[in-house]
């Protein structure tokens, strides 16, 4: 049996998308962080625009880099408040659903996996250490504001076929977290001492 809150969430999301300005695209972004990566790897679901060139190879050839320059939120884990580069990549995001007795998971599906993303995920997934992921949504006409965000996601499992990669991301140990993620003390809450 479905949870009635799921229908409300879906209706609210549909209303928000319907009331968005006409002709303005939502930009889904992913940020991967892992010690093996050195620096965060950021990707945007978009054709992008030319934002740079790669370093010259041995023959002096460069390659155009397409993506978007988007501003991170002030309290981002790295580069907070900075305008950073997100590389254009094709992927599909399936947002977490609310299901009873099951932690929410974000699914990312990739067909014809681009080399940048494979280079980012391969060593990180094989290391055994958790890969941290932040999902952000921007509007194309407002690159300075994050309009939707899921933070604290960890890579849980990866399924690979010849044509597709599917990654499942969830919140680490969600059921054992305190709510509302606060620690209470007798000094702050004297009624606890009674």
Secondary structure by P-SEA (a helix, b strand, c coil): cccaaaaaaaaaaaaaaaaccccbbbbbbbbbbccccccbbbbbcccccccccccccccbbbbbbbbbbccccccccccccccccccccccccccccccccccbbbbbbbccccaaaaaacccccccccbbbbbbbbbbccccccccccccbbbbccccccccbbbbbbbcccccccccccccccccccccccc
